[in-house]
Amino acid sequence: MSDEPESPGGRSADGVTARGAALAREKLAQAKADAARRGRLPRREPRRRGAARRDAGDPQLFGRAIRELLADRGWEQPVAVGGVFGRWREIVGPDLAAHTKPESFTEGEVVVTADSTAWATQVRLLASTLVRRLNEELGDGTVRRVTVRGPQYGPRPAGGLRVTGSRGPGDTYG
């Protein structure tokens, strides 16, 4: 008698495991032999990711397709700048974002509009920090300068009421 525990079918557990492994090896050898007869042997090395060429009509991952489109059209930098402008609040913080707005990016210059002269002065003082932070997002050397514009309409001029336009006909005053 054996010291091994018996399974419900009267076979030992180790014997079943050994037979299962032998059966798996046998089936694998049979599948390889069938593949060899058909002329399709399994690959010995794994495929390299970049090695396989794809045809133009083959489906591809959406993210890869977008990256290729942006690269082909030369839109990487404008898209990155648009992303930074869209995340302005996250990049500069809620306090600064509540009073400023990025307007444009041209040849390394970001134009920022502030809603008051006080906030425009604050952004001018923070310009070097802002350039560094924007370059962290866009890539080193992308932003070289921040130009700050104050509010659209300046302070109201002091004094009496003012009327713009022509003075009127000259024969009015007698």
CORGI-V874353 format. One record per helix or strand of 3 or more residues. SS is the DSSP state (~ for helix, > for strand). FROM is the first residue (numbers start at 1). TO is the last residue. If there is no record, write none. Layout:
# CORGI-V874353
ss->SS from->FROM to->TO
ss->SS from->FROM to->TO
This chain:
# CORGI-V874353
ss->~ from->13 to->38
ss->~ from->62 to->73
ss->~ from->76 to->86
ss->~ from->88 to->92
ss->~ from->94 to->99
ss->> from->100 to->106
ss->> from->109 to->114
ss->~ from->117 to->125
ss->~ from->127 to->138
ss->> from->145 to->149
ss->~ from->170 to->172
